[in-house]
Amino acid sequence: MRALIDDAINLVRLKVAPLEHYQYPFWKLAIALTLLGVIAGAGVPELGSGGGRVLFFVLFTWLETVLFARFIGWWLRQAGWRTPLPLLGLVVACNGLQLLMPLLSWLPDDVAQAISLALSLASLYVLVNALSRVTKVARVRVVLGVLAFAPVALGLMMLTLTLSASLGWVNVPSDLLSDTTSSQGASSGADDSAL
């Protein structure tokens, strides 16, 4: 685990090694992904209390990260990248900044939200930089791949949230459902007008 933590720190410092360096044993990736899910679940008390909320976030973190690594690998191969090694270890290591999220609970809500946004943007920059340097694909192409995956991530979130709610793991606030429904209606209306 120490190697993965050191690599995460180096990636935040924008020091990127060759892709071979990020081929970790599965157990290290499993621990890291589970820890990221637990941290994410601990920060959202609005979805209920207990282990169900944490289970939901662990499940979502695993699915999203594995699917993203597969998708972005396919996306970058369309741009000419030809390495058979998986990107999962690199993607997991790039999420190291997320480990700082629990510290935000000590801050006032407004400050915590601003820092959370900054950490998310910094994580995105670390990821794009690392993927671009490892694969030698232009950053614009990597950013487009991340943006192309965003609807998949949103759909996956809604699917796992619905499944978790039906299993009684989480309590979805009614205002969250109404916000999601109205935003989907607004976005579909915008899509219709765009056509």
Stockholm file with secondary structure:
# STOCKHOLM 1.0

chainA/1-195         MRALIDDAINLVRLKVAPLEHYQYPFWKLAIALTLLGVIAGAGVPELGSGGGRVLFFVLFTWLETVLFARFIGWWLRQAGWRTPLPLLGLVVACNGLQLLMPLLSWLPDDVAQAISLALSLASLYVLVNALSRVTKVARVRVVLGVLAFAPVALGLMMLTLTLSASLGWVNVPSDLLSDTTSSQGASSGADDSAL
#=GR chainA/1-195 SS CHHHHHHHHHHHTTCCCCGGGGCCCHHHHHHHHHHHHHHHHHTCGGGCSSHHHHHHHHHHHHHHHHHHHHHHHHHHHTTTCCCCSCSHHHHHHHGGGGGGGGGGGGSCHHHHHHHHHHHHHHHHHHHHHHHHHHHTCCHHHHHHHHHHHHHHHHHHHHHHHHHHHHTTSCCCCHHHHHHHHHHHHHHHHHHHHHC
#=GC SS_cons         CHHHHHHHHHHHTTCCCCGGGGCCCHHHHHHHHHHHHHHHHHTCGGGCSSHHHHHHHHHHHHHHHHHHHHHHHHHHHTTTCCCCSCSHHHHHHHGGGGGGGGGGGGSCHHHHHHHHHHHHHHHHHHHHHHHHHHHTCCHHHHHHHHHHHHHHHHHHHHHHHHHHHHTTSCCCCHHHHHHHHHHHHHHHHHHHHHC
//
